[in-house]
Amino acid sequence: MNQREKEQYLREYSILKAQGKPFFPYAVAKDGAMACMVLLAIIVMSLVLGAELGPKADPTTTTYTPRPEWYFFFLFEVLRVIKPATLVGLATIGVPTICMILLFLLPFYDRGPERHPARRPIATTAGVLTIGAMAFLTYMGANAGAPTEIDMKPPSSLVGTQRQQWLSGRAVAAQSGCLFCHKIGENGNDGPGPQLTKIAGRLPTQGIARTLQNPTAPMPAFTREALGPKKFDSLVAFLSNLK
């Protein structure tokens, strides 16, 4: 901005400022009235519609799917995308902090006089991409699978009854708490138990069945009597096809 443009801008600004109204009490009164209307609407909806508290918490359940509030879905999905455990701090603290710092510093590094979006291609593109990324991550976070699910497809060699048994075994493994100590594919934890993604390459079917019934501490036993014959056989069939 040269001196002539700066002087023209200051003249236009002084004219518009003289034509305007002071912040107090005009703007304060409008903001206060709008705040009262919003508060009244919330009170009326709470009295008419009520507040849904949901069922009581069950500390013994293993099928509960924890979810953050909807406005944190994009951070929830960032944590899912950044999988290495060493980068969890970056996903939970680093990314939001960097974005907030860039937002706070915006008036200092963006000092251009233009305000029309079409005349600010870099800022407009960055803003559109940021909003689009947050919207996409929010959508993905809202539709993310439960942490007790195993995102693996059955082998193409399994058909018919074998395929159905594999799918049933996958559900049993996900719902029995195996992912708390083991990793299967991209799901679960790296420890304290070994990865089970290729367990069938290390143990035969009989060895997998024996390990489930007589495991090494601290792993609990998954006996045929506790799970039931059908679930136990399905679990063994699922694990014996992980190669």
N, C-alpha and C positions, 0 to 999 in steps of 0.2 A: 504494500500500500504506500503510494507516494504522498507528498505533502498535500497536494490538491485534493486527492480522494479522501484523505483524513479530514481536511477542513469541511468538505461537503458532507461527510458522514456526521461530523459533530453538529453542523447546522441542522441537518434533518433530525438528528436525535433530540436537539433542544426544542425544535418545533413540536415534535410528537410528544415530548415530555410535558410541554406546556399545555397541550390539549388533553392530556390524560388526567386521571384522578389519583389522589394520594393513596398509598397502601392502607393507611389507617384513616377512617374506619371502613372504607368501601370493600377492599379485598378481604379484610378480616371478617367483616359481616357476612360476605358471601361464603367464605370457607366455613365459618361457624354454622351457618344455616345448612350447608350441605352435610357437615359432620352430624348435626342433629337429625337430619333426615335419614342418613345411613344408620345411625344408632337406633332410631325409632323402627326402621325396617327390620333390623336384627332382633329387637325385642319382640316385635309382633310375630315374626317367623318362629322364634323360640317358644312363644306362648301357644301359637296355633299348631305348628308342626311338631314341636317337641325336639328333644336332642337324642339322637340315636347313640347309645353307649355301647351297644353290641353285647355279645355273650360274656360271661365271666371268664377271666383268664384261667387256663388249665395248665399248670406247670408240668404235668406229666405227659402232655401230648408231644408227639414227634412229627406231626404233619402240619403244624402251624407255619404259615408263611409270613415272616415279618416284612412289613412294608413301611417306608418312610412316608411323610406327607407328600402330596402330589407335587408341591413346588420344589421338592428335593429329588424328584425322580431322575433328573438329568445328572446329578452328582452320584446317585445310586448306580446309574448305568455306566458312568465313567469308572467307578470302582470295579464294575464287572468287566469292563473292557481292558483295564490295566491289570493283568492277571498276576505277574510276578509279585511275590510277597514283599520283596525289597522295595517295590514301588508303591506300596499301599499308602505310605505317608505322602507321596507326591499326589496321589489321586484324591485323598481326603483333605489334605491341608494345602499342598503346593498349588494345585490348579486353581481352587477358589481364591486363594490369597493373591496370586499373580493377577487374576482377572479383576479383583477388587482394587488392587494398586493401580492397574492401568486405567480403571474407571475414575479413580480419584484424581489421577494426574492428567486426565483428559483436558481440562482448561489450560494446562501449562504447556503441553506439547502440541495442541491443536489451536493455534492462535490466528488462523486465517479469517479474513473478514466475511467470506462467503458463508451463507447459511442455507442456500437452496440445495436440496439433495442432488439435483442434476449437475450442479457445478462443483460438487465435491465427490468425485468418483471413488477415490480411495476410502474415505470415511464411510460413504454410503455402502460400498461393497463390503467393507469390514463389518458394518452394523448388520447388514442383511445376512451375511454368512454366520455371524454370531447368533442372531435370533433363530436362523434356520437350524443351526447345530443344536441349540438348546431345545428347540421344538422336537427335533428328531430324537435326541437322547431322552427327552421326557416321554415320548411315545414308546420308545424301546424299553425304558425303565418300567412304564406302566404295564407293558405286556410281557415282561420278563418271566421266565419260568420260576417255579419254586426252587429253593435251595435243596429240597429233598428230591429233585428230579435228576435223572441221568440222561444227558443229551447225546445218546448214541443210537445209531440205527442198526437194526439186526443185519447180520451177514447175508449177502445175497444167496448163499448156498442153502440157507434154511428156508424151508417152505412148509406150508400146511401146519400140522400139529407142532412140529419143531419150532416154527416161527412163533406161534402163539405161546408156547412154553417159554421161549426166550424173552418175549415181551412181559410175560407174567413174572419171570425171575428178575427182570430189570426193575419192575415195580416193587418187588419184595426187597431187593437190595437197597433201593432208595428209601423205602419206608421203615426199614429195620435199623437205621442209624449207621449203616456202613460208611457213609460219606463223612461222618464225624472224625474218623480215624484213617480212612483210606481215600485214595484218589482214583477215580474211574473215568478215563477220558479227560475232559476238561472240568469235571465236577469233583467236589470233595476237597479234602485237606491232605497235604503232604506230611502225614504223620499223626500220631506215632506209629501207625501201621504202614506196611509197604504199599506201593502202588499195585492196583489190581487190573490195570489196563491190559496187561499181557500175562495174567496169572496162569492161563492155560498152557503157556509155553514153558512154565517152570514146574507145574504140578499136574498130574493126571487127574481124571475125574474122581477116582477113588481117594486120592490124596486131598482133594478139595473137600470132599464130603467128610473125611476124617478130621480135617482141620476145623471145619465148622462145628463139629460135635465135641471135639477135644482140643480146643485152642490153647495157645500159650498166653499166659497172663501178660497184660491186663485185658486181653480180648475176652468178652463174654461168650458163652456157648450158645450156638444157634442149633439146637437139637431138633430132630424130626418130631419129637413129642411137643416141643414148645411152639414150633412154627406150624406144625401140621404136615402130613406126608406130601400133600399137593404143593404147598408153598416151598417146602424143603427141596423137593425134586426140581421145582422150577428155578430156585436159587442156584442149585448145583449145575443145572443145564445152562443157565446164563453165564456163570463164572467159567465153566469149562469150554465156552466158546469165545472167551476173550483172549485172542492171540495177536 
